Amino acid sequence: MDVAVEKILSTQIEARRGRKWLLSKHAVARAGQRFVSFAEIRSALECGTKSAADKGAWEYRFAGVIAVVDSTETIVLTVYPEPGFGIDLDKVPISREMQLQHDKDCSRLVGDKKSWTSHTVAVIDQSGSMRAPDIDKNVTRSDLVWLTLAVDVVYHGIKSGERKSTDVMSVVFMKEDATIVVDRQPIDWILYNKLIDIMNTEKPSQGGNYIPALDVAETLLMSNRSRSCALTLLFLSDGKPSDKVKRDDNRHITATGWLERMKAFTSPRIEGLASVFGKRLNMCFCAIGPPDNSDFGVIKNLANKAREYECPVVYQKATLRADILSAALRTMSTTTTDTMTTLSQVPECHVYRDFVKMKQSEVGSPVVTDTWKVFVQSESGGPLRPWKKRIVKCQWTRQDGWSTIRAVFSDPTAIGLAWETRWFGEGKERLAKELREVGPDEVTFVGPPMVLKASITVSRLEDVDSREFHKRFCKSQLKAQDFARLFNERAASLPVTIPRIEFIPCWVYMVETEPGERKGYLVEPALDVSQYRKFNDNAGNVHAHLALKRASSRKLHFNGAFASLQFGAPLNAICEESEDEDDSDNSEASAVKRNAQAHTRRLFCEKKQYEGLSEGLDEGDVLQAFSCFTYKVASRRRYLVCDLQGTFEEGGNSPLYRLTDPAIHTSALAQEEIRQKFHADTGSDANNGSRIGTTLRRFGRTDRGQDGIDDFFRTHQCSKLCKMLGSRRLRSSNEDIYATQTKNGHQTTSDFLRDLDQERRLKMRNESSHQKSFRPI
C-alpha cells in the first residue's frame, strides 16, 4: 500500500457482509464532530443508496447518514448527516394560478424597480462545519439556518401580511466563492418551497470566504437604489472566514495580523453600503456556534462598523439554540417592516434625496478639508440692505414671523460659512451635517460648532429647502420650549432637585449657493455627538437602554424648608408645654410655638409625599414625566411632546437636558377646535365638504395625531413624579410653600389650572392680537 495513503488511514471497519472499509483520519474526526457512530456508518455502507459524488467519488445514503468513499470503494473519505433529515416541513401546494402570478410578479420586478417595497439579501455560510448536528434534536447548523429563514422570515411574513409580492429576496451561498441561488425573487409560497428544497438537497462543503460573498451582496443591494425600497442584509456564519489573505510583501502573517487584515478587507465593504443607504439599510449578523467560541471577531466588527453610520443592526452572539436564532430573525423582519412604514409615509410628490453619510466618529474636523464647501459672505447690499448679501440669517417668532438678523456670524473675524458635504445624522424628516464659521484664511474654523439640517425628501415640483418649510420645525421647537418652561417652573416648586429641560434655539441661513439660486438651511447649536441619546420616540417606545444613568439609584436633594426634616423622626419631636403652663400662659410666645409645631407637622406630612422620589429616580423617568406633563397639564390634553433626543449635562446642582427635534402629536380635541376655528374664520360650514383634513399634521410627518398619543399612553405608566407634577400648583421660587391659600386652606389643582390658563390667554391676546391662528398652550 502506498505510504501516503497509510498516513491518512487510521481505522478499519467491517460491514456485515464481510466487506472491509478503511476510514481516513478525516472521516473519523468528522464522525466524532458530527455525532455519527460507527454503527451508522456500517449501516450506510451496507444498506445505503449508492450515487455518484464529486471528483469520481461515491456516496452511500441511509437513515440520515451519508458516507463518501473513494472511486475504488475501499476508503471512507468523510461522513456527515443528511441535510434536512428528520425535519418534517411540508411544502405548500402550488396551483397553476399561483405559478402564473409568480411569473408575472418576476417580470414586473425586473421592469419596474420602483415598485419594490423591500429587498432582503441573505448570505448563508455553506462551509463544511455547517454539517455539524449540534443543534437541538441533532439538527445540523445548516438545517437550522434554512429552517429559520423559511419559517421566520418567509412563512410568518406572508401569513402576517407584512410581506407581499412587492417584497424581494436574494440568497447567496458563501463557500470558496459566492453563488447566487435565489436571484431577486418575490416573497411568496414558491420562494418558501424553494428554501425547503435547498434545505433538503444542498450539502455544505469546504470554504466560507467572506470577501467574495460581501462583494456579491453589495452588487445585489446596489441593483436597486430606489429610495422607496427598504433594504436588509442578513449575514449568517458559524466561524471565522476562510479567506486566504496575505501581507503586501506576501510574507507569513500571524494569527493576530490575519484578524486585523481581514477586518481591513471586509470593513470598507460594509461601510460603503452604510454610507450610501444609511438607516434605510437594516443589517443582521448571526453567529452560529458554541457560545464560548472566539472565532467571530470579524463578524462582530462588521456589526460595529454598520452602527457607526446609524444603520439599524441586529447582532446575535454565538448560539446553538433554535429559539434564539429564530428571535433574531424575527427582530430583523420587524425592523425591516418599520423601515418600510417610514418610507411609505413620504408626502405626495416627494422622493427621498440621495445622500452620503459619514461616521459619527469623524465629526469634529479641526479645519476645512476636501469634503467641505466654503461660502464667503459678499459685500453687496451693505448694512442697510442685509437681505441682499450672499448669506442672510433669519429667525422666526410667533409675534413677528420671519425677520432678518443683522449679525450674521457669532465671531467678529468670520467671513463666511463652511459645511460638510456628508451627513452624520439621519431622522425621519431631516438630515444633519456639520456647519462652521470660517476665518479670513477660509480654512480655520471660528465660533462655536453648529449643525445644518435639511429635509430628507425633495419635491418633484418645487424647492422644499425654503424658509416656509423650516417654519414648521421652528414652530415645533418653540412650542416644545414653552412646555419646557412650564415644566421647569412646576419642577422648581417641588422640594427636590429635578433636571431642567431646554430645547435649543434654531434659525435659518439663506445662502446663495449658485448665482440666482438661494436656499434656506435650518441651523442650530451643535450638541455633543458622543453624548447624544434618544430617550423616547413618537410611537410610544421608551429607549431605556440609552437613558443616561449616572448612578444605580439617583438620590434627590431636598430644598428649602424640607431640608432640615429627617424621615423617621417622631411627629412629637418638638417639646410641648404642660397643660397647666399652657393654661396659665397665653402669651404671644406660646402662640408662636404652637404655630411652629403645626407648621412642622404640615411640612413633615408634605415631605412624606416625596419620599418615593428620593430613591431610584432615573433621568429617563424625568423625560417620560415631561411628555406626560405636556399633555395632561400644560396643554390640557391637546398636545403631547415626545421623540425626545439630545444630551444630558450634569452641571453641578443644575442638571440640564438639552433637547432638539421633538415630535408633537395633536389630539383629536385640538384638531376639532382648529377645524371649528378655521370654519369660523372663513365663514364656511363645518359640516360641508370643505373640511381641512381628517388628521391635521400641524407639526410635520412626525405628528401622528391621536394615534401617537394613544401609543404613548399604551406603554406609559405614570410615576410618582408624574403625579406630583400634575397635582401641585405652580409657585415662584421665592414664594413660601403655604403662602397662597384659599378659603378652605389650599388652592386646588383645577382652580390653579383655570387661573393659569386665563392669565396666559389674556397675555397672549394682549401680545398677539393681530394673529388669528388658534394656539392653546
Order of alpha helices (4+ residues) and beta strands (2+ residues): alpha-beta-beta-alpha-alpha-beta-beta-beta-beta-alpha-beta-alpha-alpha-beta-beta-alpha-alpha-beta-alpha-beta-alpha-beta-alpha-beta-beta-beta-beta-beta-beta-beta-beta-beta-alpha-beta-beta-beta-beta-alpha-alpha-alpha-beta-beta-beta-beta-alpha-alpha-alpha-alpha
